[in-house]
Amino acid sequence: MCGIELAEDLATVLEFNGKKFYFCCEGCKRIFQKKPKKYSK
């Protein structure tokens, strides 16, 4: 979402359409959850 790179073990994870997405924080994860198709392309 925001472009921050970090190790997988530090990230917040969400699975969408069978694929895992990694986020730096819950805020970025919530943005993704509102419009997942926009960001999962």
C-alpha positions in Angstrom: 0.0 0.0 0.0 2.5 2.6 1.1 5.7 1.1 -0.4 7.5 0.2 2.8 9.6 -2.9 2.5 10.0 -5.2 5.6 10.7 -8.8 6.5 7.7 -11.1 6.1 7.9 -12.1 9.8 7.3 -8.4 10.7 4.4 -7.9 8.3 0.6 -8.1 8.9 -0.8 -10.8 6.5 -4.1 -11.1 4.7 -5.1 -13.8 2.3 -7.3 -12.7 -0.7 -8.3 -15.0 -3.6 -5.8 -17.6 -2.4 -2.8 -15.2 -2.4 -1.1 -13.8 0.6 -0.6 -10.0 0.9 1.8 -8.5 3.4 1.4 -5.0 5.0 3.5 -2.9 7.2 0.6 -2.1 9.6 -3.1 -2.6 10.2 -3.9 0.8 8.6 -2.5 -0.3 5.2 -4.3 -3.7 5.6 -7.6 -1.9 6.2 -7.2 0.3 3.1 -6.6 -2.9 1.0 -9.6 -4.6 2.5 -11.9 -1.7 1.5 -11.0 -2.2 -2.2 -9.0 -5.4 -2.6 -9.6 -5.7 -6.4 -8.0 -2.3 -7.0 -4.8 -3.3 -5.2 -4.5 -7.0 -6.1 -3.9 -6.6 -9.8 
